[in-house]
Amino acid sequence: MGQKNYFPMKNVLKDATIQAIKELGGTATTQQINSKVAEILDLSEEILTLEDESGIGTMYEYRMRWIRTELKGKILNPKRGVWVLAEDKEE
């Protein structure tokens, strides 16, 4: 477990986010995505609970917000706190 005491790179987080939404059935809440990505990447509690510099939340939550923003187009946000894969939306 102690092996994952570093933040994954952006591309790793992006891929894991897409995988998480797929595994969660194509639609997921922000919290479900964050939990699933942490599980997929086997992130340590230490990484998941590191405070963000702003003190508003954790660094993990902050990074995941940016990842979802950067994935716009691949994932859609039909309503607050809910994300879907764009491919599934077109069907």
C-alpha positions in Angstrom: 0.0 0.0 0.0 2.8 2.5 0.8 3.9 2.3 -2.8 1.2 4.8 -4.0 2.4 7.8 -1.8 2.6 10.2 -4.7 0.1 11.9 -6.9 -0.6 10.2 -10.2 0.2 12.2 -13.4 -2.7 14.0 -15.2 -3.0 11.4 -18.0 -3.2 8.6 -15.4 -6.0 10.5 -13.6 -7.8 11.2 -16.8 -7.7 7.6 -17.9 -8.8 6.4 -14.5 -11.7 8.9 -14.5 -13.0 7.5 -17.8 -12.6 4.0 -16.6 -14.4 4.8 -13.3 -17.4 6.3 -15.1 -17.5 3.2 -17.4 -17.3 0.8 -14.5 -20.0 2.8 -12.7 -22.4 2.2 -15.6 -21.7 5.4 -17.7 -23.1 7.8 -15.2 -21.7 8.8 -11.8 -21.7 11.5 -9.2 -18.5 13.4 -8.4 -18.1 11.5 -5.1 -18.6 8.1 -6.9 -15.9 9.1 -9.5 -13.4 10.3 -6.8 -13.9 7.1 -4.8 -13.7 4.8 -7.8 -10.5 6.5 -9.2 -8.9 6.2 -5.8 -9.8 2.5 -5.8 -8.6 1.9 -9.4 -5.2 3.6 -8.7 -4.9 2.1 -5.2 -4.2 5.6 -3.7 -3.1 5.7 -0.1 -5.1 7.4 2.6 -2.2 9.8 3.0 -2.6 11.0 -0.6 -6.4 11.2 -0.3 -6.3 13.3 2.8 -3.5 15.8 2.0 -4.9 19.4 2.5 -5.0 21.7 -0.4 -3.0 24.9 0.0 -6.2 26.9 0.0 -7.5 24.9 3.0 -10.8 24.4 1.3 -10.5 20.7 0.7 -8.0 18.0 -0.2 -5.4 18.2 -3.0 -6.9 15.1 -4.5 -10.4 16.7 -4.7 -8.8 19.8 -6.3 -6.9 17.8 -8.9 -10.0 15.7 -9.7 -12.0 18.9 -10.3 -9.4 20.0 -12.9 -9.3 16.5 -14.5 -13.1 16.7 -15.0 -12.8 20.2 -16.5 -10.1 19.0 -18.9 -12.2 16.0 -19.9 -15.1 18.2 -21.0 -16.2 16.8 -24.4 -15.3 13.3 -23.4 -17.5 13.5 -20.3 -20.6 15.7 -19.9 -22.1 17.3 -16.8 -25.9 17.2 -17.4 -26.7 18.4 -13.9 -24.7 19.6 -10.9 -22.5 16.8 -9.5 -23.4 14.2 -12.1 -21.2 13.1 -15.0 -21.8 10.9 -18.0 -19.6 9.6 -20.8 -20.2 11.6 -24.0 -20.3 8.5 -26.2 -23.2 7.1 -24.2 -25.1 10.4 -24.5 -25.1 10.2 -28.4 -26.8 6.8 -28.6 
